[in-house]
Amino acid sequence: MGKITGFMEHTRETPQRRPPAERVKDWFEVYLPFAEEKIRIQGGRCMDCGVPFCHTGCPLNNIIPDWNDLVYRGRWHEAIRQLHATNNFPEFTGRICPAPCEAACVLGINEPPVTIKQIEKTIIDRAFEEGYIKPEPAEVRTGKRVAIVGSGPAGLAAAQQLARAGHDVTVFEKHDRIGGLLRYGIPNFKMEKHLIDRRLEQMRAEGVRFEINAHVGGNIPVDDLRRDFHAILLAAGAEQPRNLNVPGRELKGIHYAMEFLPQQNKRCEGDTIPENTAILATGKHVVIIGGGDTGADCLGTSHRQMPLSVTQFELLPKPPDERAPSTPWPLWPMQLRSESSHEEGGLRDWSVSTTRFTGDAHGRVKQLHGLRVGPPPKFEPIPGTEFTLDADLVLLAMGFLGPVQSGMVGQLALKLDPRGNVATDENYMSSQPGIFAAGDMRRGQSLVVWAITEGRKAARAVDVYLMGESKLP
């Protein structure tokens, strides 16, 4: 325990964000630096409670009280060893995880919880600055070859674990850069992409090979992988977006979020998007349908492209400002959450259903027609609440329905679960022997912390399959 009276003497403090008027002019991360003295004080707020619920609130089962104590004492080298014992990529989770660990913090029963996420981010950033992060190649090679399809957090976590177990690992990525949703789904203002590149350098030095523009089931036949590798792990994500089937959906200017967000990330990488395919909010009335994290990412990206207006709609009712009684501690609370993007402007509204779109003579969307609805599950229309809103760009951010079932999944003839995800046994193996699945492809749309957890567990299962036993955690 860091400081016995720490949680009584100090309150929760987190880094400040840069002023909205400043940060919407660039694509850098929104948070200001946080002094070492302050983060050590925050580590000292950890209570060393008898049953640390933060362990189970975190899907990775991070050993949180231990590294809170080490940070309070300034023992940074030991802190990163504790953190890396359960989490391959704390630089990702420390930035984009919603921190279910904090929702489960015992101190959070009647006080603001420990700033676990910020402490985690500080540990890993300090570790890179101090040179603590070095390649950890396997001492003995097994001669077993493993193919991993998809380079998001699940695929990368599995790749690192399997390479450290001595296997020859090749990651296949259909896009032109490695990182999956970390690269092309998360905006730079939430996580700058040099963080991915820095970690990839370590993984390459550990023996992981990366193949880009390699679409398994497309330009890479699945039979090639079955022939050339002893095991295959599918970690290609849940990329099938939920559509909005209303009249006018076919009009130009209505796009899925994952058509819009990757383009801006490519611009930030220095790429040029052809004018005839560019999706931009500049000078437009933008409407975002969907109130979750992806919708907030579209909101912040739109702000930086200088639109005329941005409106974000959510079908569900507005959550309460405080934890709802239906989700008591230590459950993940149902309550209103505001991201940095919401501070930057725009209108946010709930219990709104879109009924149709109308356009101009050129087939471009010009207006959204909607109305207010009652609570779930019926969402009954409320008479007299119909409205029309100008809309030059509509972004659909309503979640994902599971993996794309054509291409690789279909060619492998994999069994699916009732939700349309790749079905596996308790060892992460699919219906085809030697073919495993992990991450969103197996569990459906989820969090980065779950993806890393799945990748680590699947890696151990693959190691057992290949070697009969495993020393991987």
Secondary structure, DSSP 4 states (H G I P E B T S, - for coil): ---TTHHHH-----PPBPPHHHHTTS-S-SBPP--HHHHHHHHTT----SS-THHHHSTT---HHHHHHHHHTT-HHHHHHHHHTT-S-HHHHHHH---HHHHT-GGGGTSPPP-HHHHHHHHHHHHHHHT-------SS----EEEEE--SHHHHHHHHHHHHTT-EEEEE-SSSSS-THHHHTS-TTTS-THHHHHHHHHHHHTT-EEESS--BTTTB-HHHHHHH-SEEEE------BPP--STTTTSBTEEEHHHHHHHHHHHHTT----TTT----TTSEEEEE--SHHHHHHHHHHHHT--SEEEEEESSPPPPSS--TTS-TTSPP------HHHHT--EEEESEEEEEEEE-TTSBEEEEEEEEB-STTT--B-TT--EEEE-SEEEE---B-SS--STHHHHTT--B-TTSSBP--TTSB-SSTTEEE-THHHH-S--HHHHHHHHHHHHHHHHHHHHS-----
